[in-house]
Amino acid sequence: MTTDFQVIQSKTINWLRFPLIVLVVYIHNYGAAYNFSPVIDWTNISSIDVYEIIRIYFSKVISHLAVPCFFFISGYLFFYNINDFSKKTYVSKLNKRVYTLLIPYLLWNIIAIIFDFCNFYSKHSFSDSISHSINNLWYFFTNPLDYPLWYVRNLMILSIVSPLFFYPLKKIPYAFVFLLVLGLFIGGYMTNVNSVVFFGFGAFLSINKLNIISTFRRIKIPIYIIAFITMCLCVYFNSKYTETGKRIYPLFLLTGIISIFNLASICVEKELFNEKKILTSSVFFIYAIHVLLPISWTNAYFQHAFSLCEGNYGLCTVLYLIQPLLKTALCIAIFLLLRMIAPKVVYLLSGSRSS
């Protein structure tokens, strides 16, 4: 068992990537969505209420920690071991992100447009399909057709404006963190706000040479308590999709991410979990492909299965829980197959992360 916090931090970050991507798949999985905003009778819980509670918990609450956590990790690693944010350092950082962010962003959205064109053309004329695809190109960066890649788009923007994080966090760190916290509690239910806030939190720790694990463990007990209470309240109030839920949601995100790092690091330290490099290397690929046609076609089969077991909410719950796991497994299978056939292509599609 190791107690070197630098080693634990590195292993925890690497190990967390795959569970976090599975949570992302749960975000885009609603099962048999009888009601996006269900009204649950908490005084008389029925079988459909149990199903809805589980669905809210996985797709609207616990899974929502994943993307802010990725932003936090990205912010930390972007500024890791940087003492002087010179022009040379800045240009070097941006050059690396051409390969890790820009090229895969372009490639995956082109693939998404091709898939969408084929799907649209099967129901419409060729000219209408061309017009449809040109319209999609118009929104290439503002609204990517491979919609989870909004994360990559925001990360590219944050990388470009990274000096706006470095100098304030170096000169007036606590004042800048106060602004980030203020932003979180004012608009923390909005994804673009979360991008800035959690990238900034990660940058703060990194720029000020604070180890994530040793810092978070100092406050683990009160954080666990607050995270658990706010998690339960988020389930009760349907996450950020109600006015009350919007007020609780930011505090849940903040304490939930700290709790994730604390719990994961303890397991890593005790060697309960070990990183599987095949899974870690497939994370970006899974993120990009899991909503595209070859994977989303599985939704039709599951919706048919849901219709067959309508009224049997126990079986619906089982189907809901396994659907994202099967999607993830299918993504990994495609990743491994393509890596055998065209490793250089997969290398580019994975942002130079497939080896």
SVG drawing of the C-alpha trace seen along z (x, -y; Angstrom):
<svg xmlns="http://www.w3.org/2000/svg" viewBox="-50 -39 59 47">
<polyline fill="none" stroke="black" stroke-width="0.4" points="0.0,0.0 1.4,-3.4 1.1,-6.7 2.8,-8.9 0.1,-11.4 1.6,-12.3 1.4,-8.6 -2.1,-8.2 -3.2,-11.3 -1.9,-10.1 -3.4,-6.6 -6.7,-8.0 -7.1,-10.4 -6.2,-7.5 -8.6,-5.1 -11.5,-7.5 -11.6,-8.2 -13.5,-5.0 -16.1,-5.0 -16.8,-8.7 -17.3,-7.9 -19.8,-5.1 -21.7,-7.8 -21.7,-10.0 -23.4,-7.2 -26.0,-7.0 -26.7,-10.8 -27.9,-10.1 -30.0,-7.1 -33.5,-7.6 -34.9,-4.1 -38.7,-4.0 -39.1,-7.7 -42.8,-7.8 -42.3,-11.3 -39.1,-13.5 -40.2,-15.3 -42.1,-12.7 -44.3,-13.5 -43.5,-11.0 -45.8,-10.4 -43.3,-10.0 -45.9,-9.2 -47.1,-6.1 -44.2,-4.8 -45.4,-2.5 -43.3,-0.3 -43.3,-2.9 -42.1,-5.5 -39.2,-3.2 -38.3,-2.9 -38.5,-6.7 -36.3,-7.3 -33.6,-5.0 -33.8,-6.7 -33.5,-10.1 -30.6,-9.0 -28.5,-7.6 -29.4,-9.8 -30.0,-13.1 -28.0,-13.1 -25.0,-10.9 -24.1,-10.9 -24.0,-14.7 -20.8,-14.7 -18.9,-13.2 -18.5,-16.1 -17.7,-18.7 -15.2,-16.2 -13.6,-15.9 -13.3,-19.7 -11.7,-19.8 -9.1,-17.2 -8.5,-19.0 -7.9,-22.3 -5.5,-20.6 -3.5,-18.9 -3.4,-21.9 -1.4,-23.9 0.4,-21.0 4.1,-21.7 4.0,-25.1 5.8,-27.9 6.0,-30.5 3.2,-30.7 5.4,-32.1 4.4,-32.6 6.5,-29.4 4.6,-27.4 1.2,-28.7 2.0,-27.9 3.2,-24.5 0.0,-23.8 -2.1,-24.8 -0.1,-22.8 -0.7,-19.7 -4.4,-20.3 -4.6,-20.5 -4.0,-16.7 -5.8,-15.9 -8.9,-18.1 -9.2,-19.9 -8.4,-17.0 -10.7,-14.5 -13.4,-17.1 -13.3,-17.8 -13.1,-14.1 -16.0,-12.9 -18.3,-15.7 -17.6,-14.9 -18.4,-11.2 -21.6,-12.4 -22.6,-14.4 -22.0,-11.4 -24.1,-9.1 -26.8,-11.8 -26.8,-12.3 -27.2,-8.6 -30.1,-8.4 -31.8,-11.6 -31.3,-10.4 -33.1,-7.1 -36.3,-9.2 -35.7,-12.3 -34.4,-13.3 -30.7,-13.7 -31.0,-17.5 -32.8,-17.8 -30.2,-15.6 -27.4,-17.8 -29.1,-21.0 -29.7,-19.3 -26.0,-18.4 -24.9,-21.9 -27.1,-23.3 -25.4,-21.0 -22.0,-22.3 -23.1,-25.8 -23.5,-24.8 -20.2,-22.9 -18.8,-24.7 -21.8,-26.3 -23.9,-23.1 -21.9,-20.0 -24.0,-17.2 -22.0,-14.7 -23.5,-16.6 -21.4,-15.3 -18.5,-17.1 -19.7,-20.4 -17.3,-19.4 -14.4,-19.3 -15.5,-22.6 -15.6,-24.3 -12.3,-22.8 -10.7,-24.2 -12.0,-27.7 -10.8,-27.4 -7.4,-26.4 -7.2,-29.4 -8.2,-31.8 -6.0,-29.9 -3.9,-33.0 -7.0,-34.5 -6.9,-31.8 -3.2,-31.6 -2.4,-35.1 -5.4,-35.8 -4.9,-32.5 -1.2,-33.2 -1.6,-36.8 -5.0,-36.8 -5.9,-33.1 -8.5,-33.3 -10.3,-36.4 -10.6,-34.5 -11.8,-31.3 -14.4,-33.5 -15.6,-34.6 -15.7,-31.0 -17.8,-29.9 -20.1,-32.9 -20.5,-31.8 -21.2,-28.2 -24.0,-29.2 -25.6,-31.7 -25.5,-29.6 -24.1,-26.2 -27.0,-24.4 -25.9,-25.6 -23.3,-23.5 -21.2,-26.4 -20.9,-27.9 -19.8,-24.6 -17.1,-24.4 -15.5,-27.6 -16.0,-27.0 -14.6,-23.4 -11.8,-24.0 -10.9,-27.0 -11.1,-25.0 -8.7,-22.4 -6.4,-25.2 -6.4,-26.8 -5.1,-23.6 -2.5,-23.0 -1.1,-26.6 -0.8,-26.8 0.9,-23.4 -1.8,-21.7 -2.2,-18.0 -5.8,-17.0 -5.9,-14.0 -4.1,-15.5 -6.2,-18.7 -9.5,-17.0 -8.9,-14.5 -8.6,-17.4 -12.3,-18.1 -13.6,-14.6 -16.1,-14.0 -18.1,-17.2 -18.0,-17.0 -19.3,-13.4 -22.2,-14.5 -23.1,-17.5 -22.7,-15.5 -25.0,-12.7 -27.7,-15.2 -27.6,-17.3 -27.6,-14.1 -30.8,-12.9 -32.4,-16.3 -31.5,-16.4 -33.2,-13.1 -36.3,-14.4 -36.4,-17.6 -35.7,-16.0 -32.1,-17.4 -31.7,-20.7 -35.0,-20.4 -37.0,-22.2 -36.5,-25.6 -35.6,-24.2 -33.4,-21.6 -31.4,-24.3 -30.4,-25.9 -29.2,-22.6 -27.5,-21.2 -24.4,-23.4 -23.5,-22.4 -24.0,-18.8 -21.7,-19.1 -18.9,-20.7 -19.1,-18.3 -19.9,-15.3 -16.7,-15.7 -14.6,-16.1 -16.2,-12.9 -15.5,-11.0 -11.8,-11.8 -11.7,-10.9 -13.5,-7.6 -11.6,-6.6 -8.2,-7.6 -8.8,-5.5 -9.6,-2.5 -6.6,-3.1 -4.4,-3.5 -5.6,-0.2 -5.1,1.4 -8.7,2.4 -8.8,0.9 -6.2,1.0 -6.3,-0.9 -7.1,1.2 -5.2,-0.5 -7.5,0.9 -10.5,-0.8 -8.7,-4.0 -7.4,-4.3 -11.0,-3.9 -12.5,-6.7 -12.4,-9.5 -13.6,-7.0 -16.6,-6.0 -17.4,-9.6 -17.5,-10.5 -19.3,-7.5 -21.8,-6.5 -24.6,-8.7 -23.9,-8.1 -26.1,-5.9 -24.3,-2.6 -24.7,-2.8 -28.0,-4.7 -29.7,-2.0 -29.6,0.1 -32.2,-2.3 -34.8,-0.9 -34.3,2.6 -34.4,1.5 -37.5,-0.6 -39.2,2.5 -38.1,4.4 -39.5,1.7 -42.8,1.8 -43.0,5.6 -42.6,5.3 -44.7,2.2 -46.2,2.3 -43.5,4.6 -41.4,1.9 -38.9,4.3 -38.0,5.6 -38.0,2.0 -35.5,1.1 -33.2,4.0 -33.3,3.0 -32.7,-0.6 -29.6,0.2 -28.0,2.6 -28.7,0.5 -25.8,-1.9 -23.5,0.9 -24.2,2.8 -23.7,-0.4 -20.3,-0.9 -19.3,2.7 -20.3,2.2 -18.2,-1.0 -15.2,0.8 -15.7,3.7 -15.8,1.3 -12.7,-0.5 -10.7,2.7 -11.7,3.9 -10.8,0.6 -7.6,0.5 -6.6,3.8 -7.7,2.8 -6.6,-0.8 -4.6,-1.8 -3.5,-5.2 -7.1,-6.2 -8.2,-5.2 -5.2,-7.1 -6.4,-10.3 -10.0,-9.7 -9.0,-9.1 -7.0,-12.3 -3.7,-10.5 -4.9,-8.4 -5.4,-4.9 -2.0,-3.4"/>
</svg>
